[in-house]
């Protein structure tokens, strides 16, 4: 019985390693191929994510809220927001609710780039990247990715993993 439990653990670890390596590869390919899909609009996948988040929040977001939503550091996001402001895609101003915080909104130019120029290319990219995925496949994949994300958020909130705490 013990040998069977050990074999199951070995199999789980091997599959976990393959799964996380594939996620790593997918993230890298998303950055590479996604950026290529929108580069003619002067965008990267990071900028695409910022514009996408702000398109869902037309009243804008504080830099901190945007960083939490995108799950990136404020430092990395601040540089990105500054470049996007310089390029005319975003506007930022002191937040009326918290003067210490900046509120970021999409500029008229950024909204045009997002809606008229980038969206059709993004939708075409989705169609290519998800070719041969049924609606059911996409729904199941989304379910499992959300489940994985929630588990990772718990790890992040606890400041580490169980194995680190037991060492």
Rosetta constraint file for C-alpha pairs under 8 A:
AtomPair CA 1 CA 5 HARMONIC 6.45 0.50
AtomPair CA 2 CA 6 HARMONIC 6.21 0.50
AtomPair CA 3 CA 7 HARMONIC 6.11 0.50
AtomPair CA 4 CA 8 HARMONIC 6.16 0.50
AtomPair CA 5 CA 9 HARMONIC 6.22 0.50
AtomPair CA 6 CA 10 HARMONIC 6.17 0.50
AtomPair CA 7 CA 11 HARMONIC 6.07 0.50
AtomPair CA 8 CA 12 HARMONIC 6.06 0.50
AtomPair CA 9 CA 13 HARMONIC 6.13 0.50
AtomPair CA 10 CA 14 HARMONIC 6.15 0.50
AtomPair CA 11 CA 15 HARMONIC 6.11 0.50
AtomPair CA 12 CA 16 HARMONIC 5.93 0.50
AtomPair CA 13 CA 17 HARMONIC 6.05 0.50
AtomPair CA 14 CA 18 HARMONIC 6.32 0.50
AtomPair CA 15 CA 19 HARMONIC 6.00 0.50
AtomPair CA 16 CA 20 HARMONIC 6.07 0.50
AtomPair CA 17 CA 21 HARMONIC 6.03 0.50
AtomPair CA 18 CA 22 HARMONIC 6.11 0.50
AtomPair CA 19 CA 23 HARMONIC 6.26 0.50
AtomPair CA 20 CA 24 HARMONIC 6.14 0.50
AtomPair CA 21 CA 25 HARMONIC 6.22 0.50
AtomPair CA 22 CA 26 HARMONIC 6.01 0.50
AtomPair CA 23 CA 27 HARMONIC 6.08 0.50
AtomPair CA 24 CA 28 HARMONIC 6.30 0.50
AtomPair CA 25 CA 29 HARMONIC 6.09 0.50
AtomPair CA 26 CA 30 HARMONIC 5.89 0.50
AtomPair CA 27 CA 31 HARMONIC 6.26 0.50
AtomPair CA 28 CA 32 HARMONIC 6.23 0.50
AtomPair CA 29 CA 33 HARMONIC 5.71 0.50
AtomPair CA 29 CA 34 HARMONIC 7.59 0.50
AtomPair CA 30 CA 34 HARMONIC 5.10 0.50
AtomPair CA 30 CA 35 HARMONIC 7.66 0.50
AtomPair CA 30 CA 45 HARMONIC 7.74 0.50
AtomPair CA 31 CA 35 HARMONIC 5.75 0.50
AtomPair CA 31 CA 44 HARMONIC 7.75 0.50
AtomPair CA 31 CA 45 HARMONIC 5.78 0.50
AtomPair CA 32 CA 36 HARMONIC 6.35 0.50
AtomPair CA 33 CA 37 HARMONIC 6.24 0.50
AtomPair CA 34 CA 38 HARMONIC 6.71 0.50
AtomPair CA 34 CA 44 HARMONIC 7.44 0.50
AtomPair CA 34 CA 45 HARMONIC 5.83 0.50
AtomPair CA 34 CA 122 HARMONIC 7.88 0.50
AtomPair CA 34 CA 125 HARMONIC 7.22 0.50
AtomPair CA 35 CA 39 HARMONIC 5.58 0.50
AtomPair CA 35 CA 43 HARMONIC 6.77 0.50
AtomPair CA 35 CA 44 HARMONIC 4.58 0.50
AtomPair CA 35 CA 45 HARMONIC 5.08 0.50
AtomPair CA 36 CA 40 HARMONIC 7.87 0.50
AtomPair CA 36 CA 44 HARMONIC 7.84 0.50
AtomPair CA 37 CA 121 HARMONIC 6.25 0.50
AtomPair CA 37 CA 122 HARMONIC 6.84 0.50
AtomPair CA 37 CA 125 HARMONIC 6.57 0.50
AtomPair CA 38 CA 42 HARMONIC 6.91 0.50
AtomPair CA 38 CA 43 HARMONIC 5.55 0.50
AtomPair CA 38 CA 44 HARMONIC 6.66 0.50
AtomPair CA 38 CA 45 HARMONIC 7.86 0.50
AtomPair CA 38 CA 118 HARMONIC 6.12 0.50
AtomPair CA 38 CA 121 HARMONIC 6.56 0.50
AtomPair CA 38 CA 122 HARMONIC 7.21 0.50
AtomPair CA 39 CA 43 HARMONIC 5.05 0.50
AtomPair CA 39 CA 44 HARMONIC 6.30 0.50
AtomPair CA 41 CA 113 HARMONIC 7.01 0.50
AtomPair CA 41 CA 117 HARMONIC 6.93 0.50
AtomPair CA 41 CA 118 HARMONIC 6.71 0.50
AtomPair CA 43 CA 47 HARMONIC 5.73 0.50
AtomPair CA 43 CA 48 HARMONIC 6.42 0.50
AtomPair CA 44 CA 48 HARMONIC 6.06 0.50
AtomPair CA 45 CA 49 HARMONIC 6.13 0.50
AtomPair CA 46 CA 50 HARMONIC 6.39 0.50
AtomPair CA 46 CA 80 HARMONIC 7.93 0.50
AtomPair CA 47 CA 51 HARMONIC 6.14 0.50
AtomPair CA 47 CA 80 HARMONIC 7.35 0.50
AtomPair CA 47 CA 84 HARMONIC 7.48 0.50
AtomPair CA 48 CA 52 HARMONIC 5.97 0.50
AtomPair CA 49 CA 53 HARMONIC 6.08 0.50
AtomPair CA 49 CA 70 HARMONIC 7.51 0.50
AtomPair CA 50 CA 54 HARMONIC 6.18 0.50
AtomPair CA 50 CA 66 HARMONIC 7.83 0.50
AtomPair CA 50 CA 70 HARMONIC 7.76 0.50
AtomPair CA 51 CA 55 HARMONIC 5.94 0.50
AtomPair CA 51 CA 106 HARMONIC 7.05 0.50
AtomPair CA 51 CA 110 HARMONIC 7.63 0.50
AtomPair CA 51 CA 114 HARMONIC 6.69 0.50
AtomPair CA 52 CA 56 HARMONIC 6.67 0.50
AtomPair CA 52 CA 114 HARMONIC 7.84 0.50
AtomPair CA 53 CA 57 HARMONIC 6.61 0.50
AtomPair CA 53 CA 66 HARMONIC 7.61 0.50
AtomPair CA 53 CA 69 HARMONIC 7.92 0.50
AtomPair CA 53 CA 70 HARMONIC 7.89 0.50
AtomPair CA 54 CA 58 HARMONIC 6.01 0.50
AtomPair CA 54 CA 60 HARMONIC 6.08 0.50
AtomPair CA 54 CA 61 HARMONIC 7.22 0.50
AtomPair CA 54 CA 105 HARMONIC 6.55 0.50
AtomPair CA 54 CA 106 HARMONIC 6.43 0.50
AtomPair CA 55 CA 106 HARMONIC 7.54 0.50
AtomPair CA 55 CA 111 HARMONIC 7.80 0.50
AtomPair CA 57 CA 61 HARMONIC 6.94 0.50
AtomPair CA 58 CA 105 HARMONIC 6.92 0.50
AtomPair CA 58 CA 106 HARMONIC 7.46 0.50
AtomPair CA 59 CA 105 HARMONIC 6.71 0.50
AtomPair CA 60 CA 103 HARMONIC 6.16 0.50
AtomPair CA 60 CA 104 HARMONIC 5.24 0.50
AtomPair CA 60 CA 105 HARMONIC 4.30 0.50
AtomPair CA 60 CA 106 HARMONIC 7.27 0.50
AtomPair CA 61 CA 65 HARMONIC 6.09 0.50
AtomPair CA 61 CA 66 HARMONIC 5.92 0.50
AtomPair CA 61 CA 103 HARMONIC 5.29 0.50
AtomPair CA 61 CA 104 HARMONIC 5.37 0.50
AtomPair CA 61 CA 105 HARMONIC 6.77 0.50
AtomPair CA 62 CA 66 HARMONIC 6.09 0.50
AtomPair CA 62 CA 95 HARMONIC 7.05 0.50
AtomPair CA 62 CA 101 HARMONIC 6.42 0.50
AtomPair CA 62 CA 102 HARMONIC 5.53 0.50
AtomPair CA 62 CA 103 HARMONIC 4.23 0.50
AtomPair CA 62 CA 104 HARMONIC 5.94 0.50
AtomPair CA 63 CA 67 HARMONIC 6.03 0.50
AtomPair CA 63 CA 74 HARMONIC 6.93 0.50
AtomPair CA 63 CA 77 HARMONIC 7.50 0.50
AtomPair CA 63 CA 78 HARMONIC 7.29 0.50
AtomPair CA 63 CA 101 HARMONIC 7.24 0.50
AtomPair CA 63 CA 102 HARMONIC 6.12 0.50
AtomPair CA 63 CA 103 HARMONIC 6.35 0.50
AtomPair CA 63 CA 104 HARMONIC 6.60 0.50
AtomPair CA 64 CA 68 HARMONIC 6.22 0.50
AtomPair CA 64 CA 74 HARMONIC 6.30 0.50
AtomPair CA 64 CA 101 HARMONIC 7.97 0.50
AtomPair CA 65 CA 69 HARMONIC 6.04 0.50
AtomPair CA 66 CA 70 HARMONIC 6.09 0.50
AtomPair CA 67 CA 71 HARMONIC 5.65 0.50
AtomPair CA 67 CA 72 HARMONIC 5.16 0.50
AtomPair CA 67 CA 73 HARMONIC 5.97 0.50
AtomPair CA 67 CA 74 HARMONIC 5.56 0.50
AtomPair CA 67 CA 77 HARMONIC 6.36 0.50
AtomPair CA 68 CA 72 HARMONIC 6.55 0.50
AtomPair CA 68 CA 73 HARMONIC 7.82 0.50
AtomPair CA 72 CA 76 HARMONIC 6.84 0.50
AtomPair CA 72 CA 77 HARMONIC 6.76 0.50
AtomPair CA 73 CA 77 HARMONIC 6.23 0.50
AtomPair CA 74 CA 78 HARMONIC 5.85 0.50
AtomPair CA 75 CA 79 HARMONIC 6.71 0.50
AtomPair CA 76 CA 80 HARMONIC 6.50 0.50
AtomPair CA 77 CA 81 HARMONIC 5.97 0.50
AtomPair CA 78 CA 82 HARMONIC 6.11 0.50
AtomPair CA 79 CA 83 HARMONIC 6.29 0.50
AtomPair CA 80 CA 84 HARMONIC 6.19 0.50
AtomPair CA 81 CA 85 HARMONIC 6.03 0.50
AtomPair CA 81 CA 90 HARMONIC 7.25 0.50
AtomPair CA 82 CA 86 HARMONIC 6.18 0.50
AtomPair CA 83 CA 87 HARMONIC 6.19 0.50
AtomPair CA 84 CA 88 HARMONIC 6.21 0.50
AtomPair CA 84 CA 89 HARMONIC 5.29 0.50
AtomPair CA 84 CA 90 HARMONIC 5.71 0.50
AtomPair CA 85 CA 89 HARMONIC 5.69 0.50
AtomPair CA 85 CA 90 HARMONIC 4.62 0.50
AtomPair CA 85 CA 91 HARMONIC 5.79 0.50
AtomPair CA 85 CA 92 HARMONIC 7.64 0.50
AtomPair CA 88 CA 107 HARMONIC 6.81 0.50
AtomPair CA 88 CA 109 HARMONIC 6.40 0.50
AtomPair CA 88 CA 110 HARMONIC 6.59 0.50
AtomPair CA 89 CA 106 HARMONIC 6.07 0.50
AtomPair CA 89 CA 107 HARMONIC 5.38 0.50
AtomPair CA 89 CA 108 HARMONIC 7.60 0.50
AtomPair CA 89 CA 109 HARMONIC 5.74 0.50
AtomPair CA 89 CA 110 HARMONIC 3.71 0.50
AtomPair CA 89 CA 111 HARMONIC 7.37 0.50
AtomPair CA 89 CA 113 HARMONIC 7.79 0.50
AtomPair CA 90 CA 104 HARMONIC 6.73 0.50
AtomPair CA 90 CA 105 HARMONIC 5.70 0.50
AtomPair CA 90 CA 106 HARMONIC 4.50 0.50
AtomPair CA 90 CA 107 HARMONIC 4.80 0.50
AtomPair CA 90 CA 110 HARMONIC 6.19 0.50
AtomPair CA 91 CA 104 HARMONIC 5.78 0.50
AtomPair CA 91 CA 105 HARMONIC 5.36 0.50
AtomPair CA 91 CA 106 HARMONIC 6.13 0.50
AtomPair CA 91 CA 107 HARMONIC 5.66 0.50
AtomPair CA 92 CA 102 HARMONIC 6.13 0.50
AtomPair CA 92 CA 103 HARMONIC 5.37 0.50
AtomPair CA 92 CA 104 HARMONIC 4.38 0.50
AtomPair CA 92 CA 105 HARMONIC 6.23 0.50
AtomPair CA 93 CA 102 HARMONIC 5.38 0.50
AtomPair CA 93 CA 103 HARMONIC 5.47 0.50
AtomPair CA 93 CA 104 HARMONIC 6.84 0.50
AtomPair CA 94 CA 98 HARMONIC 7.53 0.50
AtomPair CA 94 CA 99 HARMONIC 5.37 0.50
AtomPair CA 94 CA 100 HARMONIC 6.96 0.50
AtomPair CA 94 CA 101 HARMONIC 5.90 0.50
AtomPair CA 94 CA 102 HARMONIC 4.43 0.50
AtomPair CA 94 CA 103 HARMONIC 5.90 0.50
AtomPair CA 95 CA 99 HARMONIC 5.23 0.50
AtomPair CA 95 CA 100 HARMONIC 7.32 0.50
AtomPair CA 95 CA 101 HARMONIC 5.47 0.50
AtomPair CA 95 CA 102 HARMONIC 5.05 0.50
AtomPair CA 95 CA 103 HARMONIC 4.88 0.50
AtomPair CA 106 CA 110 HARMONIC 5.50 0.50
AtomPair CA 106 CA 111 HARMONIC 5.95 0.50
AtomPair CA 107 CA 111 HARMONIC 6.05 0.50
AtomPair CA 108 CA 112 HARMONIC 6.23 0.50
AtomPair CA 109 CA 113 HARMONIC 6.21 0.50
AtomPair CA 110 CA 114 HARMONIC 5.99 0.50
AtomPair CA 111 CA 115 HARMONIC 5.91 0.50
AtomPair CA 112 CA 116 HARMONIC 5.46 0.50
AtomPair CA 112 CA 117 HARMONIC 6.99 0.50
AtomPair CA 113 CA 117 HARMONIC 4.96 0.50
AtomPair CA 113 CA 118 HARMONIC 5.91 0.50
AtomPair CA 114 CA 118 HARMONIC 4.94 0.50
AtomPair CA 114 CA 119 HARMONIC 5.91 0.50
AtomPair CA 115 CA 119 HARMONIC 5.44 0.50
AtomPair CA 115 CA 120 HARMONIC 7.98 0.50
AtomPair CA 116 CA 120 HARMONIC 7.20 0.50
AtomPair CA 117 CA 121 HARMONIC 7.15 0.50
AtomPair CA 118 CA 122 HARMONIC 6.02 0.50
AtomPair CA 119 CA 123 HARMONIC 6.05 0.50
AtomPair CA 120 CA 124 HARMONIC 6.24 0.50
AtomPair CA 121 CA 125 HARMONIC 6.11 0.50
AtomPair CA 122 CA 126 HARMONIC 6.15 0.50
AtomPair CA 123 CA 127 HARMONIC 6.23 0.50
AtomPair CA 124 CA 128 HARMONIC 6.35 0.50
AtomPair CA 125 CA 129 HARMONIC 6.02 0.50
AtomPair CA 126 CA 130 HARMONIC 5.79 0.50
AtomPair CA 127 CA 131 HARMONIC 5.81 0.50
AtomPair CA 133 CA 137 HARMONIC 5.49 0.50
AtomPair CA 133 CA 138 HARMONIC 6.27 0.50
AtomPair CA 134 CA 138 HARMONIC 6.28 0.50
AtomPair CA 135 CA 139 HARMONIC 6.07 0.50
AtomPair CA 136 CA 140 HARMONIC 6.07 0.50
AtomPair CA 137 CA 141 HARMONIC 6.03 0.50
AtomPair CA 138 CA 142 HARMONIC 6.04 0.50
AtomPair CA 139 CA 143 HARMONIC 6.18 0.50
AtomPair CA 140 CA 144 HARMONIC 6.27 0.50
AtomPair CA 141 CA 145 HARMONIC 6.08 0.50
AtomPair CA 142 CA 146 HARMONIC 6.06 0.50
AtomPair CA 143 CA 147 HARMONIC 6.24 0.50
AtomPair CA 144 CA 148 HARMONIC 6.12 0.50
AtomPair CA 145 CA 149 HARMONIC 6.01 0.50
AtomPair CA 146 CA 150 HARMONIC 6.16 0.50
AtomPair CA 147 CA 151 HARMONIC 6.41 0.50
AtomPair CA 148 CA 152 HARMONIC 6.22 0.50
AtomPair CA 149 CA 153 HARMONIC 6.10 0.50
AtomPair CA 150 CA 154 HARMONIC 6.35 0.50
AtomPair CA 151 CA 155 HARMONIC 6.45 0.50
AtomPair CA 152 CA 156 HARMONIC 6.15 0.50
AtomPair CA 153 CA 157 HARMONIC 6.04 0.50
AtomPair CA 154 CA 158 HARMONIC 6.17 0.50
AtomPair CA 155 CA 159 HARMONIC 6.30 0.50
AtomPair CA 155 CA 160 HARMONIC 5.55 0.50
AtomPair CA 155 CA 161 HARMONIC 5.78 0.50
AtomPair CA 156 CA 160 HARMONIC 6.20 0.50
AtomPair CA 160 CA 164 HARMONIC 6.46 0.50
AtomPair CA 160 CA 165 HARMONIC 7.36 0.50
AtomPair CA 161 CA 165 HARMONIC 6.59 0.50
AtomPair CA 162 CA 166 HARMONIC 6.31 0.50
AtomPair CA 163 CA 167 HARMONIC 6.46 0.50
